Amino acid sequence: MRINSLIFFIIIFILNTGNCISQKIQKRKMELIKDPLTPSKAAFYSAIIPGLGQIYTKNTWKVPFVYAAIGSAVYSYSFNKKEYYKYRNIYKRRISGYNDDEYTELIPQNDKILQGMEFHQRNRDLSFIFIIGTYLLNILEANVSAHLMQFNVNSDLSIKPKIDYEPLNQSTAVGFVFKIKI
């Protein structure tokens, strides 16, 4: 009896071995770009001309965002600088005794002119920090984008909304399905 069951299991094992062998082995293919200096080149190009690193990494859709961020910061800087000098000159003239400026009737107190000057000075300085920050972010983004370009990123990763109807409870469940193929 024991030998019969052993023979039975050996036969089942041999018959199922064919199924295991016939399965396809999926090999993960990771394609690397040959040039290891690609991230540093992209960062260098972005440092020379903002947006050039994004063009180098073929992310041209990001270039308008780079110039919009830097351009708005430069505009804010120049506007606040102009207003700061205007308020400063008005304050200096009022200290000297002249009251013939354009804000004489609107702002009769000198301390309000001083507050306006400090306000535009603070905004001018913040705009300058924003210019430097967006410039550095441009360089960093080009570097990271070029670095991630070296890895195979395909559509095996997905997240989709899912509405599931439960007939037993007659209820609906809403959620997200996260699918990853390894």
Secondary structure, 3 states (H helix, E strand, C coil): CHHHHHHHHHHHHHHHHHHHHHCCCCCCCCCCCCCCCHHHHHHHHHHHCCCHHHHHCCCHHHHHHHHHHHHHHHHHHHHHHHHHHHHHHHHHHHHHCCCCCCCCCCCCCHHHHHHHHHHHHHHHHHHHHHHHHHHHHHHHHHHHHHHHCCCCCCCCEEEEEEEEEECCCCEEEEEEEEEECC
